[in-house]
Amino acid sequence: MLRPDATSVRPRGVLLRDLLLRPFLLPFVLLLGVGAAVVTGVDRNARATTQVNAAHARLVLLSSLARDTSDMESGQRGYVITGHPDFLKPYLDGVIAFQQHAAELEQQAATEQQRTNTGRALAMMNDWREFSAEPEITARQRSLGDAVALVANEDGKSRMEALRALIAEMRGRENVRLSQAVQAGTETLNTVRLLAIAGLLTSGLTLLLTVLRGARRITTVLDALNAGAQEIAAGQYDTRLPHAGVRELDALSGQVHVMARAVQDREAQLAQAAQTLETTNEQLRRSNRELEQFAYVASHDLQEPLRTIGSYTELLAKRYAGQLDERADRYIAFTTSATARLKTLIQDLLAFSRVRQGQEQRTFTPVDTRTLAHDVVQDLHTPIQEAGAAVEFGLLPILTANADLLRHVFQNLIANAVKFRGPARAPVIRVSATREPGRWVFHVQDNGIGIEPQYFERIFGVFQRLHTLEEYSGSGIGLAVARSAIEQHGGDLWLESTPGEGSTFHFSIPDHRSPAPSTGSAALPGAALLPAPGPRPPNTHS
């Protein structure tokens, strides 16, 4: 059960979101200021540009007025001198153009003073026409002398010079206004450029410093949390993670503490369960040892009285055969047969006990499996000869194993192959091995009666039989002995079978050395070659 702790209280401190976004606040404000300055500068520059363009337009109009003045004066004097009417056209065109340009300049005037001066220029031009140009043109129409007399007083000249002086003054002021507008635009651009550069540099530097500061703080906190978490992971569940000052990280620390307490409680429960399991396993191991010892002792001690019963029963059968009635002879035969079966059962039990006992003290040495298999066949010479069986040996290796356990395996598998033979053909048995990664897989193949698939696992149990004693003899212990022997090597025992065609028993022995096969294949006389063994299950012990 979890203990209450302060970590269950809602953590205080700054939000991680605020901690991450705070460094961007001041740079953002600075960037806003730079943006505002840029917008203001662009607006001012636009106004300055407008002023420059307007000043250019007014200067063009003033230049046009000056040109119109020259055209009027040249046309008027040409007519006075020559009296030719063609000179009146430039004079009249100049008057009209001057009036138009003056009207446009008056509309575009930058100041009231400029508008007033434009009106004065137009009035001076009209006075020149009225009091000088027109009278001189009229006098020339009468005679050249009259025109010369009027020109000689230089009234028209003085009036035109005054007009030109006014236009020149207006052009000078407009040039000043243009220069000021250009200078204002240039200064605005320079100011915006400086503000933008300074603002960007300041924002970048501020952002860098604040990010580095925030990163250093977060890194320090995370390093401390990581160190504490490693201590907790190492089993120091009472370690307290430091206060980070960040709400989410402190909440995470609290959950880590809760988890650590849960793990600590769970480990205590698991340790207690493991202790209970170990005690139970030890009791089971002791019980198994006692049962195995009991089976061994009981089987061993039963042999002597069984041998006595068998001996006296045989004496009765030999000495009193035919002297007793038929029923007595049948009883003696039953007793002799039961004694033989019980002897076989006791011997099988002793073999099973020997295989099961002494597993911790079992020694493993290099074993030539071909020689061992040949020895087993020699031990089974009588039943093999009686059955007319042929045994063939394929490639068999030298590997590290326990020779006694392997002898039990080969003996049971070959004996079963001889025993469970088909009625219409002689047994043919092939013993071979194939190399697989990290192990050798042996195969004992026969052409016997075969086994139904549903019995593949059942036959490996103790005292499991698929046939009656009248059909096939045996105690049903042999395959259990073989599987136990293979499992003590860390291997597997399995089979493939087709009813009516035969069976192949496979067993694996782990061997991580390089392959070391024994001598080439050999067969007993008359042996027949059988098909190669079928597929095998994956290596589960390599």
C-alpha angles and dihedrals in degrees: 000000000000118000119230113255141175088252088076089067115094106269122245130213140079120324115252088233091058091045091054096042098042095078089059096053101080094040088049091053090048091050090050089053091049090049091050091049091049092050091048091047093048090050092050091046089051091053090047090050090051090051091049092050091048091048090051090051092050091047089053090051092048090050088050090052090051090049091047089052090053092047092051094047094045093049093046094049092044090056093046091051100041103020088219111146093219090076091062092068096068088044094053093041089051091052092052094045091047091053092048094046091047091052091051092047091050089054093048096042113144094207139019089247090057091049090051092048090050089054090048091051091051091048092048090051090051091048090051090052095044100044103027119013101042096044090050092049090049092048090050089054088059097041143323092245094059090050092049091051091055094045091050093068088063093219092134092047093053092047092051092048090052090051092049091048091053092049091048090050091051091049091051093052091046091052089053090050090049092050091050092051092049091048092048091052092048093049091048092052092048092048093049090048093051093045092048094049093044092045094048093047092047092046093048093047092046091048092049093049095046093045091049090049093049092044091050090051094047092044092051091049094046092047090052092047091047092051091049092046090051090053090050090047088052089058102266093127094167091065112120118216114230122258107261100190088227113109098218094045092048089050089051090050089053091052090049089054090050090048091047091054090048091050091047091052091045092050090051089052091046091048090052091046091047090051090050091047092048090051090049092047091050090051090049092048090049091047091049091049091049091048092048091047090048092050091048095047093042092049092046094047092046092059096072098054089039090053090050091049091048094047095050092044090054090048090052091049093050100039101039100031107139093006094088128056123273093260092057091050089051091050091051090050091050090050092049092049093047091048091053092049092048090049090053091048092050092049090050091049090051090050091049091049092049090052093048097044126077097021093148092053095045113130125212121206136163108290127192098219093192092058091043092051091049090052091052091051089051090051089052093045095119099053090040091053093045091051093045089233127168120212121199126192123210128186109323123182139220108239142155110273144119108277096205093053093047090049089058090050096050092041095052096043096046092043090051091049089054094043101047096053128146118260096231102048140043116254116261114191128187123194115192143142137215129203119240130172107293097353150051119237117206125202129202107189128184140171096227134126096296130216132262112247094239089064097051094105099030094064091064093063123099114268091003113149132174096192138045123256089250089060101040129000125227143095101252093242102101100085091044088055091048094050092047090051092051093046090054086060090052092250139117135245121205140145147217121208144169116200111245094012106064146262138263119207115200127194130175131215118195113238120163095182125098114280114280108181122188122236122309126292121287137178138200113253114284095021118152125217113245128203117276115272117272128246120307133216117258122279106266098173104047 
